[in-house]
Amino acid sequence: MATNSSEEPIYKYYSCDSISPSLHQNKLIPTIFSVIFVFGFVGNVLVVFVLCQKSNRKTVADTYMVNLALSDLLFLISLPFWAVYYSFDYNWVFGGLMCKLCGSLLSLNVYASIYFITCMSVDRYRAIVNPLQSQCSRNLCRARVVSCVIWTIAGLMTIPTMAFRVTYHLEELGVTACALIYPPTQTNWFPSLALTMNILAFLVPFTVIASCYCCIRKHLLGGQPSLEKSSSNLDRVMKMVVDVVLAFFVCWFPFHVLTFLDVLSTLGVMHSCWVRQAIVTLMPFTLCLGFSNSAINPVLYCFVGNHFREQLWRLYEEKAPRLCQKRDSIRTRLSFSPGT
């Protein structure tokens, strides 16, 4: 990620020497990270498995959902390392290569996951508001091309993290930090990259997502022949519209606000020590909110859908008898093995 405060919890301010992270962070943050990892990993693995096993024709939405789940999984495998980092009071014990890799996976997910969510929102808008006009352009080939473009853009946005993410030893604290260290002669690196992330990873995607769902809401409430206003189908779609926008906003808005405040503080626009203390104290918790989006996405985009649940149940009915059959076969062989 591009921000100094979002990935580097060690702060050095000239006029605020008393600033320090919360004493409870080394216990609370790893616990939250662990919960996010367990639920997010299981949920996203199920999404990838079910959608890849889908027997009937795959859709454009399926393509984006699989890529979203893969993006979240790539990040989630790095989360246990960050949990250990916080539990050891910001002491990175996994070496420089893992520091660079985990930081890069985090940055990659910030851009890739949000762009895939944005693509899903645009696709949903076109399918509901302009179903006839979008039939030709909404195809799997184009969705795969768009997905490749998103991965490429996310990879390019991760290059600064790969270049500047390093480990360095803090003698006064007795820890080895894993942080972004920018060239001392280039003081504008952090503000420029942080503001770029604010704009490209939140402001623009949120504007697109909110606009799409506002248009969907207006279209549905306008009264359509296929959807009566009182129907349960309309209620379900409207609830989904609200949930998607709220989830995106609640998960990422606090983090980007603190990142923006950190930029203002770095540029000298804000000189308040309590603002800097608030950034140091609250940033890990806003990261928890942002990271939780990786666990919420499978629920929001897949598990609430009837088709996904039906496909999951169908796979269970197909696989469960085979697993039981294999287990019985193993038991039979063991029961007749020599020496028993």
HUNOR-V707476 format. One record per pair of residues at least 6 apart in sequence whose ideal C-beta (glycine too) atoms are under 6 Angstrom apart, sorted by the first residue. I is the first residue (numbers start at 1). GAP is how many residues later the second one is. If there is no record, write none. Layout:
# HUNOR-V707476
i=I gap=GAP
i=I gap=GAP
This chain:
# HUNOR-V707476
i=1 gap=6
i=1 gap=105
i=1 gap=106
i=1 gap=109
i=2 gap=158
i=2 gap=191
i=2 gap=192
i=2 gap=195
i=3 gap=191
i=3 gap=256
i=4 gap=176
i=4 gap=186
i=5 gap=257
i=5 gap=274
i=5 gap=278
i=6 gap=253
i=7 gap=173
i=8 gap=171
i=8 gap=172
i=9 gap=12
i=9 gap=81
i=10 gap=80
i=10 gap=167
i=11 gap=8
i=11 gap=269
i=13 gap=263
i=16 gap=257
i=16 gap=260
i=19 gap=257
i=19 gap=258
i=19 gap=261
i=21 gap=259
i=22 gap=259
i=25 gap=259
i=26 gap=60
i=26 gap=61
i=26 gap=63
i=29 gap=57
i=29 gap=255
i=30 gap=53
i=30 gap=56
i=30 gap=57
i=32 gap=256
i=33 gap=46
i=33 gap=50
i=34 gap=49
i=36 gap=255
i=36 gap=256
i=36 gap=259
i=37 gap=39
i=37 gap=42
i=39 gap=256
i=40 gap=36
i=40 gap=254
i=40 gap=255
i=41 gap=35
i=43 gap=255
i=44 gap=25
i=44 gap=28
i=44 gap=29
i=44 gap=254
i=47 gap=22
i=47 gap=251
i=47 gap=255
i=48 gap=18
i=48 gap=21
i=50 gap=261
i=50 gap=262
i=51 gap=11
i=51 gap=15
i=53 gap=262
i=54 gap=257
i=60 gap=63
i=60 gap=78
i=60 gap=83
i=61 gap=62
i=63 gap=80
i=64 gap=52
i=64 gap=55
i=64 gap=56
i=65 gap=236
i=67 gap=49
i=67 gap=80
i=68 gap=45
i=68 gap=48
i=71 gap=38
i=71 gap=41
i=71 gap=42
i=72 gap=41
i=72 gap=222
i=72 gap=225
i=74 gap=31
i=75 gap=30
i=75 gap=31
i=75 gap=34
i=75 gap=219
i=76 gap=218
i=78 gap=24
i=78 gap=27
i=81 gap=13
i=81 gap=21
i=85 gap=7
i=90 gap=85
i=90 gap=87
i=91 gap=84
i=91 gap=85
i=92 gap=7
i=92 gap=75
i=92 gap=84
i=92 gap=86
i=96 gap=71
i=99 gap=68
i=99 gap=79
i=100 gap=65
i=103 gap=58
i=103 gap=62
i=104 gap=54
i=104 gap=57
i=104 gap=58
i=107 gap=51
i=107 gap=54
i=108 gap=46
i=108 gap=50
i=110 gap=91
i=111 gap=43
i=111 gap=46
i=111 gap=90
i=112 gap=42
i=114 gap=87
i=114 gap=91
i=115 gap=35
i=118 gap=87
i=118 gap=90
i=118 gap=91
i=121 gap=88
i=121 gap=91
i=122 gap=90
i=125 gap=87
i=125 gap=90
i=125 gap=91
i=126 gap=8
i=128 gap=88
i=129 gap=86
i=129 gap=90
i=160 gap=33
i=164 gap=16
i=164 gap=17
i=164 gap=18
i=165 gap=15
i=166 gap=15
i=167 gap=9
i=167 gap=11
i=168 gap=9
i=169 gap=7
i=170 gap=7
i=182 gap=7
i=182 gap=8
i=190 gap=76
i=191 gap=72
i=191 gap=75
i=191 gap=76
i=194 gap=65
i=194 gap=69
i=198 gap=58
i=198 gap=62
i=202 gap=50
i=202 gap=54
i=209 gap=39
i=210 gap=35
i=213 gap=28
i=213 gap=32
i=216 gap=25
i=217 gap=24
i=220 gap=14
i=227 gap=7
i=247 gap=49
i=247 gap=53
i=251 gap=38
i=251 gap=39
i=251 gap=42
i=252 gap=38
i=254 gap=32
i=254 gap=35
i=255 gap=31
i=255 gap=35
i=258 gap=21
i=258 gap=25
i=258 gap=28
i=262 gap=17
i=264 gap=6
i=265 gap=11
i=302 gap=6
